[in-house]
Amino acid sequence: MTHHECGHGGSHGDGHDEPERDYEVDHHLSDAERNIHRAWDNSLDPVLTVEPGEVVRFECRDAVDRQLDLQSTDEDFANVSFDPVHPLTGPVAVEGAEPGDVLEVELLDLQHKGWGYTGFMPGEMGLGLLPEDFPDAKVHVWDLQGDTGTFVNGIEVELDPFPGVIGVAPGDDGEHDTLPPYDTGGNMDVKHMTAGSTVYLPVETEGALFSTGDCHAAQGDGEVCVTGIEAPMFVTARFNVRKDMDIEQPQLRTSGPFTPTGRDEPMYATTGISDDLMDATKKAVRHMIDHLEAERDLTRGEAYILCSAAVDLKVSEVVDAPNWTVTAYVPDSIFPDE
């Protein structure tokens, strides 16, 4: 189950052209069933125990556990089972981690396997930001080459992979659904947890019991249609135990990317204004869908998917009562005529 590995890595790509790296991988966890679990539970036995400072390479399945492939259709996506969802690789126990400590997780490398998917479920399921607008399911299967994902109409989205689920076991006994995030992390979908970032997780159980999965090759802030670019992936991380820190919920140190392309560049933006932040968010995204349909020749379903993969939502103001402003941004450069 574990072995010393000292090869090369450090790219976003599919592993065919890997640059030198300045660390060694101490342990490898494959995505074999023995290393997978589907609920947070502090009674699970660790599949691996590591010393602080050691590096683990996790092989992670996609979010819906191999129910989709390169040939999957809208109908296939509509019939995906969410019971359970999020196969997680782990848990890994870290020697010396005790309740009240903080687990420091240095994300060293993330590598996709060359494909992924983004889609939305039938509206009757109530998933995503705008289920009432989209009664029928739709999926786009992405070709991922190096740092680029190909969409329709010549649109290309830059990739910055990250684990959608990253966390440690909650202190409360019993099984906990992986869909919501918790004080100990989990399905946070923070797109800035990329390679080079450090994530800090409050420990609530002995050994911390770390797991990860639900990796995304890219995602717009908001993940509005309920999926980013979901992709099977390898996640390489170094672990340390911090007894000098005291946090209540996850924190991180990151260099981004803070825009969909990682650059400050021309954007088109739509606003949503309302006395309710969620309603303002829906308005901003609906207006962006209108724009993409009218100006970029996308269907409304394609526009919704693109919003989830490459449109960033920002809370622009929450002080001018009674109305608040949410803004949605799309970079011009992802479109072929730019």
N, C-alpha and C positions, 0 to 999 in steps of 0.2 A: 504493500500500500504506500510505502514511503521509500524514497531513495535519494541519494545525493546526486544533484544534477548541476553541471557547471557549463552549460552551453551559452548561447547568445540570445538576446531578446531586447525589447525596449521599443518596439514599433507599434503603430496602430493597425498594421496590416495583417495579412493572413498567414504570416510566418514564413513566407518563401524568401524574403530578403531582409534578414534581421541584422541590425547594427550591433556593435559591441556594447556590452553593459558592464557596469562597475560593481556588480554584486554577484554572489553565487546563490542559486536556489538550493535550499537545504532539504526541502520536502516537496513532493508532488502529490496532489490529490486529484485523481481522475473523476469523471462524472459517472462512474459505475454506481449501480444502485446502492451498494453498501456505504457509499459516501454521500448519499442524498437523503434529505428529510424535507417535510412539507408543512411543518408548523414549528413555531418557537416553543420550546419546552425545556425547562432547566433540569429535567430528569434524564434527558438523553445522554448516553455515554459518548464521550468524544471519540471521533474516528482517528484523531491524531492529537498528541500533546507535544508542545514545543517550548523551548526555552526563550526568554526575552532576547531579542536581537536576531532570531532566526527568520528565514524567508520561506514562504510557502507559495507554490503556484497552484491555483485552484482552476480546474476545468469546470465551467458552468454551463448547464443546459439553458435553452431559451425559456422565456417566461411561462409558456403553456406546455412545457415538458414534452417536446418532440411531436406534438399533434399536427404541426405544420411543416411544410418543406418548400422547396423551390417551385413546385408545381401547384401549390395550394391556390384555391379559388375563393371568391367571395362567399360561396356556399359553405366551403370548408371552414372559413373563419366564423361564419354564423353559427356553426355547430360545435365550436370548440367548447370543451367542458372546463369550467372554472372550479371544479371540485375534485381535487384541490388545484391550486395554482402556485406558481413560484417554487419549483424545485430548488432547494438550497444546498450548496456544497459545504459540508461540515457536519457537526460543529468541531472546532479546533479549540482545545484548552491551552491556555498560556500559563506556564508555571509561575506561581507567586501572585496571580491576580485574585484579589479578594473584593467582596462587596465594599463600596466606598472608594475603590481605586478607579483609575481611568485607563482604558486600553487605547494605546496609541497605535494607529494603523497607517503605515506609510505605503501608499499605493505606488508601486514601482513601475508597473507595466500592465497594459491591457491590450489584448490581441483578439480581433474578431476572426471568424472563420470564412469570410468571403460572402456572406449573405445575411439578410435579416428581413423583417417585415414590420409594417405599420398598418393598423386598421382600426375600425370601430365596429362595435357589436350592434345587433338590432336594437332600435330605440326602446323597445318594450323592456329591455333589461335594465334601463336607467343608468347605464355606465357612461363615463365621459362627461364633458361640460355641456353638450347640446344634444342629448338623446332625443329630445322632442322635435328636433329639426331633421333627424336622419333615421327614418323608420327601418331602413334596410342596411344590412352589414356590407362593408367593403374593406378590401385589403390590398395593399401594394407590397409585393415582394421585391426587395432591393438587391441589386448587384453592388457589392461593396468591394472596391478595388483600392487597396492602400488607404489613403485618407479621404476618399470620395465615395459618396453613395449616389446612384443614378435614379432619378425620378422620371416623370413623364415630360414631354415637350422640351427635352434637352436640359431640364433643370438638374443641377448637381448640388448636393448638400455636403459640406465639409464635415468630417467625422472627428469627434473627440470622445472616445469610448469612456464609459463609467459604469459602475455597478449600481443598478437601480435599488437593489436591496443589499444593505451592509449593516450588520448589527451584532449584538450579543444577546444572550438569553435573558428574558425578563426575570425579575426576582419572584414574581407571583407564580405559584405552582400551577400546573396544568398546561394544556395546549392553547396557544394563542395564534389566531389567524394571521397569515403573512400579509394580507392585503393592506391593513392600516399600519402606519409607523407608530412607534412607541418611544418612551423616554430613552430606551436603550438602542434606538435606531430601527433598522428594518427597511420598509419600503418607502424611503424618503424621496427618491427620484431627484436628488440634487445633482444637476448636470455638471457642476464644478468639481465633483470628486473624481477628477481625471488623474492620469499618471503624473506623478510629481506632487500630488496633494497629500496632506496628512489629515486623517479623520480621528477625532477623539470621542470615545464612547464610554459613558458611565457604566461601571461594572456593578451588577446586582447579584451575581452568583459566583461561587468559587470556580476559578479557571476562566471566567468570562464566557466561554462557549461561543466563539465567533463563527458566523456563517455568512456567505454571500451568494448572490445570484441575480437573476432578472437583469442581465446586462443590456445596456443600450449603446449602440454605435454613435448615436446622436439623439438630441431631444431639444425641442424648444422649451423655454421656461414656461411651465404650465402643463405640458403633456396633455393637451386639451381633449384629444379624442380617445384617451385612456391608454395609448401605447406610444412609446418613442420608436426609434428604430431598434426593435427587439432583436437580439442576436446571440447565438451561442458564442462563448468567449472564454479566454484564459485571463485570469486576474492574478497578478503576482504582488504579494504584500509582505512587509516586514512588521513584526509585532514587538511592542515594548510596553511595560507596565509603568504607569505614572502614579506614584503615591504622593506627589507634590501638587496634584491638581484636584479640584473639587468642582464638578459640573453637574447640573441636573438633567440636561438633555444634550444630544450630540453637538459638537462644534467641529470646525475644520479650518485648515490653512490651505489656501489654494492660489494659483496664478490664473485661474479661469479655465476655459474661455468665458468671457463675460458678454459676448455677442455670439450669434449663430456661426460666425466665421472666425471668431477670435480676433477680429480687427475692428478698429473704429473706421467706419466707412458709410457711404450713403445708404440710408434706409427709407422705406415708406412706412408710415405709422397710421394706425386708426385709434381713436379714443372711444372709451365707453364711460358714460357719466350717469350716475345713479345715486340714490340715497342708500343703496345696499351694495357692498363690495362684490358679491358674487354676481349680482345683476349687472353691475358695471363691467365685470369681466366677460360675461356672456355677450354684452353689446359690443365690446371691443373686438371680440373674435368674430361675431356675425358681420361686423363692418369689414373686417379683413377678408372674410370669405367672399363678401360682395365684391371687394376690390380685385381679388385674385380671379374671380369668375369673369369680371368685366374687362380687366386689363391684361390678364395673363392667359386667357383662353383655357382655364381649368374648369372642370365640372365642380359643382359644390362639394361633392364627396372628395374629389382630389384635393380641393382647396383645404378642406377640413383636415385631411391627412397631412398635408404640407404644414399647416399651422402647428400640428403636434410635433413634427420633426424639426422645424426650422424657424418658427415664429416665437419671439420672446415676449412674455407679458411682464409688465412692470407696474407696480402701484405708484402712480405719479403723485397723488396727494390724498391725505386723509384728514385734512385740517380745515377745509372750507365747507363746514356744515351748511345745509344738510346734505350736500352731494359730494361724492368722492369720484376720483378719476383713475381709471386703469387704461394703459396704453399698450397696444400690440405693435411690434416692430418686425419687419421682414427686410433682409438685406437685398439690395438691387443685384449684387454680384452673382447670386445663385441662378439668375435667369440668363439664357444664352445670348440675348440681344444686348446684354450689358457688358 
